[in-house]
Amino acid sequence: MTILQISDTHNRHQLLADLPTADVLVHCGDFTDMGTEQEVLDFLNWFIELPYPNKLFVTGNHDLCLWDAENIEDLPRNVYFLQDRGCEIDDVKFFGLGYNHQESLIPTDVDILITHEPPLMILDKSSGRHWGNLSLRNQVVEVKPQYHLFGHAHESYGMAQMGATIFSNGSVLDNQYQLYHAPRFIEL
């Protein structure tokens, strides 16, 4: 299985042209800037039309109008809004945790965890500050997913491994909201 990870597009998703093919496209949140319904609709129209067999996304801190949403009606069957829920694709268990939601919701048998926030002290530094979440880090260390995909800290794009888990910050924009990093390609 191949996964293409993007995060923190902040209404600039149209700049992502000629994306590589993959089995699953994952957006780790902050697809809007102000969190309005119109921004969400613009993103969803773009996201739905992308030619990926499966597309998954979670909310970020900017995606305000979806923070408390449990579901989005009328999404195509291959588009998954993983707001505190999971899905299974080709025997790989994905789980998405909504922004600032309870880490205890993460199941113990998840293969790929998708959040917006990074775990504390792992690819979480931006603007001279660590933006990670300690409770999330503790839960990820306990659950041990194969991958933890996230964004939020624009300046910490990269990958790191700690124990059995590979951590990936897929923020594609820099702090000035300019397209700076390539989408992350992951092969399982």
N, C-alpha and C positions, 0 to 999 in steps of 0.2 A: 504494500500500500504506500502511496505517495501522498504527502500532505503539503499544501502551500499555506503558510502562516503570514497573515498581515495584522497590523494593529495600528491604532491611532492615526486614522486617515483624516479625521476632522473635516469632513465635507470635501476633501480633495481626492476622493476615490477615482475620479475620472482621469487623474494623472497617471494612474496605474495602467499603462497600456502594454500590450504584448506580454501578458502574464504567461508564465510557463504552464504547461498542462500538469494536472495532478488528479488523483482520485478524490481528494477531499480538500476544500478550501475552508480555512478557519480564520475568522476575524475576531480578535480578542478585545473588541470594544473601543469606544471613542470614535465611532464612525460619524458622529455629528460634532458640531461646535457648541451650539447653544441648547441642544436637546429638544428642539421643536418637532412637532409632528411632521411638518413639511420637510425638514431635514431627514427625518427617519424615512419618510416615503421616497425621497430622492435616492437615499442609499439603497433601500430595499428594491426599488425598480432596477437599479444598476446591478445589485448583488444577484437578484433572481435571474437576470438575463445572462449572467456569466456561464460559460459552457463547461461547468464542472458537474460530475455526477452527484456529488454531495457537497452542501454548503452549510456551515455551522457558524453561529455567532453568539456572543454574550454582550451584555451592557458594560459600558465604562462610566466613569464619573461625569462625563459630558452628556451622556445619553439620558437626560433627566426624565423625559416623558415616558420612558420604559422602565424606570427603576422598580416600580411596584407591579409591573405587568406580569401576569402568569403565562400569558399566551398571546400570540398574534394570529388573528383569524385569516383564513384564506391563503396561507403560505403554501407554495407547492410542496409536494411530498418529499422532495429532496433538499428542502431548506429547513434547517432546524434552529429554532430560537431556544438556546439552552440556558434558560433562566432557572437555575437550581434544578436542573433535570439532566438526564443523560439520553444517549442513543447508542445503538450498536450497529456498526458498519463492518461487514466481513469479519465478524468475530472480534473486532476491536471495540472496547467499551470506552466511549467518550462521556465526559461529564462537564457541564458548564456551570459555574457559580456566578450569579449576578454580582455586580459591583457592591461591595460593602455588605454582603449577605453572610450568614452564619457558616463558618468553615465546617461546623459539625455536620452539615448536609452532604459533604463529600463522602461518597460510598467507599468502602474499603477495597473494592475489587475494580477500581477504575484503572484503565490503561493510559488514557490521555486526559489530563485535567486541563481545562480551559478557564482562565480567569482574566480579569483586566489587571488587577493589582499583582505586583510581584511579591514573592516572599521576602521578608526582611533580610537585607544584606546579600541578596543574590540578584545581580543585574538590576538593582533598584535605585541607583544613584543618578540624579539629574539636578542641574542647577545647584550643585554643591550640597544636596540633601538626599538622605535615604528615604524613599517613599514606600518601602515595603511594609508588609503586614506581618507582625510576629505570630499572631494566632494562625494565620494561613501557613506560615513556614512550619510551625509545630505540627499542624495537621498533615502537611505534605510529607514531612519526615516520617510520620507514623504510617501513613497510607502507602507511600512508596510507589506512586504511579511511574510508568516507564518514561513519560514526558509530562512536563508542566509547561504549557504555553500561556504567555501573558504579554503585556505591554506596559503602558502608563509612563514609565521612566524613559523618555525619548532618547536620552544620551547613553543609555545602557543597552542598546541593541547588541545582541550577541547570544552565545550559548555557553553553558557551564554544566559540569556534571558534579553531583554530590551524592555519593553512595550509588544506589541503583537508578536514580532519577536524573534525566537530562532536562535542564531548564533552558527555556528559549524566550528571550524578549524580542518580539517581532515588530517593534515600533518602526514605522517606515518614514516618519517625519522627524525633523530636528525640532528644537525648541522655538524656532522662528516659523514653524509650520511649512517648511520647505521639504519637498521630497528628497530624502537623503540616503535611505537604505533600501536595498532590494528586498522584495518579499523573501521569506525564509522557506527553503525547500527541504523537506524532511522525508527520508525514505526509511520505512520500518523494515 
